[in-house]
Amino acid sequence: MALAAQAGARISESLSARARPARARELAERVAEEERKSKALGIPVILMLLAWTAFLGYPAVVNLIGL
């Protein structure tokens, strides 16, 4: 019984030691992917802000020019 418990504990420790780096690698890959997605969202936001500024600024520019 004692031998089985020790061997089982060693196997469990070994599997746990192998799983830690795999989990860390998986987490790093997911974080990198989410950062890439987040950066990709910046372009549409900038375009919407420019369009909103043009929408609000057009009447003022037309008024100044006198068209």
C-alpha positions as YAML, in Angstrom:
chain: A
units: angstrom
residues:
- id: 1
  name: MET
  ca: [0.00, 0.00, 0.00]
- id: 2
  name: ALA
  ca: [2.75, 2.42, 0.97]
- id: 3
  name: LEU
  ca: [4.64, 1.69, -2.24]
- id: 4
  name: ALA
  ca: [1.56, 2.30, -4.35]
- id: 5
  name: ALA
  ca: [0.88, 5.56, -2.55]
- id: 6
  name: GLN
  ca: [4.44, 6.75, -3.12]
- id: 7
  name: ALA
  ca: [4.46, 5.74, -6.77]
- id: 8
  name: GLY
  ca: [1.09, 7.37, -7.31]
- id: 9
  name: ALA
  ca: [2.33, 10.54, -5.65]
- id: 10
  name: ARG
  ca: [5.40, 10.60, -7.89]
- id: 11
  name: ILE
  ca: [3.28, 10.15, -10.99]
- id: 12
  name: SER
  ca: [0.93, 12.87, -9.83]
- id: 13
  name: GLU
  ca: [3.86, 15.22, -9.17]
- id: 14
  name: SER
  ca: [5.34, 14.42, -12.57]
- id: 15
  name: LEU
  ca: [2.08, 15.12, -14.37]
- id: 16
  name: SER
  ca: [1.59, 18.30, -12.39]
- id: 17
  name: ALA
  ca: [5.11, 19.46, -13.25]
- id: 18
  name: ARG
  ca: [4.48, 18.83, -16.95]
- id: 19
  name: ALA
  ca: [1.11, 20.57, -16.89]
- id: 20
  name: ARG
  ca: [2.40, 23.84, -15.38]
- id: 21
  name: PRO
  ca: [4.50, 24.90, -18.41]
- id: 22
  name: ALA
  ca: [1.76, 23.78, -20.79]
- id: 23
  name: ARG
  ca: [-0.79, 25.94, -18.96]
- id: 24
  name: ALA
  ca: [1.59, 28.90, -18.91]
- id: 25
  name: ARG
  ca: [2.24, 28.54, -22.65]
- id: 26
  name: GLU
  ca: [-1.49, 28.29, -23.37]
- id: 27
  name: LEU
  ca: [-2.20, 31.38, -21.28]
- id: 28
  name: ALA
  ca: [0.57, 33.34, -23.03]
- id: 29
  name: GLU
  ca: [-0.82, 32.37, -26.44]
- id: 30
  name: ARG
  ca: [-4.34, 33.43, -25.46]
- id: 31
  name: VAL
  ca: [-3.14, 36.76, -24.07]
- id: 32
  name: ALA
  ca: [-1.16, 37.45, -27.25]
- id: 33
  name: GLU
  ca: [-4.18, 36.63, -29.42]
- id: 34
  name: GLU
  ca: [-6.45, 38.91, -27.40]
- id: 35
  name: GLU
  ca: [-3.91, 41.75, -27.63]
- id: 36
  name: ARG
  ca: [-3.82, 41.34, -31.42]
- id: 37
  name: LYS
  ca: [-7.61, 41.49, -31.56]
- id: 38
  name: SER
  ca: [-7.64, 44.55, -29.33]
- id: 39
  name: LYS
  ca: [-5.17, 46.38, -31.56]
- id: 40
  name: ALA
  ca: [-7.23, 45.53, -34.63]
- id: 41
  name: LEU
  ca: [-10.23, 47.29, -33.08]
- id: 42
  name: GLY
  ca: [-8.35, 50.60, -32.93]
- id: 43
  name: ILE
  ca: [-8.68, 51.35, -36.66]
- id: 44
  name: PRO
  ca: [-12.51, 51.25, -36.80]
- id: 45
  name: VAL
  ca: [-12.73, 53.38, -33.66]
- id: 46
  name: ILE
  ca: [-10.42, 56.02, -35.16]
- id: 47
  name: LEU
  ca: [-12.42, 56.02, -38.39]
- id: 48
  name: MET
  ca: [-15.68, 56.48, -36.48]
- id: 49
  name: LEU
  ca: [-14.21, 59.39, -34.51]
- id: 50
  name: LEU
  ca: [-13.01, 61.06, -37.72]
- id: 51
  name: ALA
  ca: [-16.43, 60.61, -39.33]
- id: 52
  name: TRP
  ca: [-18.15, 62.02, -36.23]
- id: 53
  name: THR
  ca: [-15.82, 65.03, -36.22]
- id: 54
  name: ALA
  ca: [-16.49, 65.64, -39.92]
- id: 55
  name: PHE
  ca: [-20.23, 65.32, -39.33]
- id: 56
  name: LEU
  ca: [-20.14, 67.90, -36.55]
- id: 57
  name: GLY
  ca: [-17.59, 70.16, -38.22]
- id: 58
  name: TYR
  ca: [-19.13, 70.35, -41.69]
- id: 59
  name: PRO
  ca: [-21.81, 72.95, -40.83]
- id: 60
  name: ALA
  ca: [-19.23, 75.17, -39.13]
- id: 61
  name: VAL
  ca: [-16.85, 74.98, -42.11]
- id: 62
  name: VAL
  ca: [-19.68, 75.69, -44.58]
- id: 63
  name: ASN
  ca: [-20.75, 78.66, -42.45]
- id: 64
  name: LEU
  ca: [-17.22, 80.08, -42.39]
- id: 65
  name: ILE
  ca: [-16.68, 79.65, -46.11]
- id: 66
  name: GLY
  ca: [-20.10, 81.08, -46.91]
- id: 67
  name: LEU
  ca: [-21.33, 78.47, -49.33]
...
